[in-house]
Amino acid sequence: MAVAGPRDGTGRPRLIQYNRTPLIDGTSMNTKRPTPDPELNAVLQELVTGIRAVLGDNFIAAYLQGSFAVGDWDAYSDVDFLIAIDRELSETDLPALNAMHARIYDLESHWAKHLEGSYFPKEILKHGDRARTPLLYLDNTSRELIRSGHDNELVVRWVVREYGIILAGPGPKALIDPVSAEDLRREVSATMRDWAKEIFAGRYPVNNRWAQPFVVLSYCRMLHTLETGRIGSKPAGAQWAKRALDDRWAGLIARAWDERPNPSLKVRQPTDPGDLQSTLNFIKYALDVSGQFEGAKP
């Protein structure tokens, strides 16, 4: 199995190979740790075992993505997963699947409360989905699945294909077509514009100590993707932004990074009014300069 390890000369995580053991149906499950955290590994094993028990031959693969895949996770990270399935789940599957997720949520582990991921039918996963069909999705801190297009995007496919950590099943490149840098930039640019509309219309509140720094770091990371045509880690995006962007934003970016600890507490606390206004100004600035960082795109 592959897991993000120390960084190579390009600044990208290097992949460490772990063994996989074949299962009865021909898929495989890791026999060594998928992450450096034993408690999280135990939760992931319970999760994958539970999903396989419910889905049977509809199960294809399970991967870790997000911060664990790109190598910037910490104790406050969500545990982003992706489940590949052969066919769309029926409504009769939902009660057993929800019961399984509720059981995992109730495990005595911090990580069990912060699982987040989607169930992808193999055809939607492989080729992409411009319609962003709502998928069965488990939100962070939730114990029940909903329908959402949250993960049905090229960014998630790119991360899983390039750096996804295999929990069970074949390597992700067998299931996901390559995502071009041009397509990745196009999606990220659209996300920057659409998210800004939500924020300025008040539909995405940024007036708390979790959302405000999250938005700053996310726009740094998206600008970094426009320049490189790749998805990098949050630290890489923040460090790049402090070097590449106007110096007036360096303090805001540094404070956003320092605010990462204790998100469950800070989401209930108001952010500094000055940083809130600076964040709104930073979003406008990021949109204004985004074209400068789109690589070879005109």
DADAHU-V716709 format. One record per helix or strand of 2 or more residues. SS is the DSSP state (@ for helix, = for strand). FROM is the first residue (numbers start at 1). TO is the last residue. Records with the same first field share a line. If there is no record, write none. Layout:
SS = FROM-TO  FROM-TO
//
This chain:
= = 2-7  13-17  20-22  28-30  59-64  79-85  115-121  135-138  146-148  165-168
@ = 38-58  67-70  91-105  111-113  122-127  154-163  172-174  181-200  211-228  234-244  247-258  263-266  273-293
//
